[in-house]
């Protein structure tokens, strides 16, 4: 059966389950458990003859031979027992629960998986199937799964700008479903001719991540496994602990990340100087510049601490990181002083599954300690003004960011040319500002946009009616979500 047929078959079951109340996320979770069990069974046979650590009484053949109520009871017991195991096995089955209450439907899925030889499929085939499921799951707004899924075209563009090299380490302190790891893996595999040692390093020693949500971590591990990163019986490369809780145990060559949005955390990070706010928990990070409960600012500080002195980072941040006063100003000034913050990509709304998000990508290189500020100039690409994207009608494509990648000039970013000119090209999206210009701005704000909004002056430039309608819907949904969050905060204070 070819890839398209397998994908179609998997999706057909997904739609049937939706009709009986099983969400994409629940379906994907059960697929992950069953795929792991089937692949472990295949690896246990010739020519592999490997012991993955699954107790004999809970192996795939034992699951496959049961029916009805006996199958449901056995499956529940299997999930519970495997969740107690160590290593990759335990991580995949952590807090595992059966979400398919109909034993007949469960058996049909088991039978579907049993008919394929998954270890014989190419990683690109298995990966394509699983990535498709993850993308579909992210579209399910009610589940909130979209917050763990960064648009793949954006990931590809970020990776192509950073250009990770073979034999170097890559980290993501909030890795979600592993998109940045897959993007970097694909880039390195395609752009470098790797010898055996380099392939081993890429597979087992390149990627390091954190993801505190058990289900999301499980999806990330399976996603990487199906794409050929790590192995079914290797130690997991994704840590279940909160990345912000302590300084990193090691530093990395690259950090690529899209930390969770949402302004406040129930945890304040204290650097030992300022007084911590009254919060449920307090982290003591002596390596941070400032105390704050703003988790995006904490992630920016943390990413910088994760880098080797020659390390490079690309991090997605919401607008408030660029303009917020107090701790925000301190973080921006310190980032400009201690790193080379050379590029900022301003992103439009309508590209993330969380509605109404205004985000940016910060590209910066770490530097050894020095007296002089390490940032000389910051290049901005405004891919926001007069840009209209929606998730359904006009989603972000890789081609939309190709001009940015070309202007970024990844092979030699010291040779760049502005496209903006006050007279010759006032509509240019690529413009630089000196360190002195930026620090002289109020609060050292990096919230810089210079293009005129055509919507305010030229009705002919409005997007198509269906795109405009979807933008309005997304804006209303974003506003409703904000009101819900305010209501929750008010209820906490009562």
Secondary structure, 3 states (H helix, E strand, C coil): CCHHHHHHHHHHHHHHHHHCCCCHHHHHHHHHHHHHHHHHHHHCCCCCCCCCCCCHHHCHHHHHCCCHHHHHHHHHHHHHHHCCCCHHHHHHCCCCCCCCCCHHHHHHHHHHHHCCCHHHCCHHHHHHHHHHHHHHHHCCHHHCHHHHCCCHHHHHHHHHHHCCCCCCCEEECCCCCCHHHHHHHHHHHHHCCCCHHHHHHHHHCCEEEECCCHHHHHHHHHHHHHHCCCCCCCCCCEECCCHHHCCCCCCEEEEEECCCCCCEEEEEEECCCCCCCCCCEEEECCCCCCCEEEHHHHHHHHHHHHEEEEEEEEEEEECHHHHCCCHHHHHHHHHHHHEEEEEEEEECCCCCCCCCCCEEEEEEEECCCCCCCCCCEEEEEEECCCCCCCCCCCCCCHHHHHHHHHHHCCCCCCCCCCCCECCCECCCCEEEEEHHHHHCCHHHCCCCCCCCCHHHHCHHHCCCHHHHHHHHHHHHHHHHHHHHHHHHHHHHHC
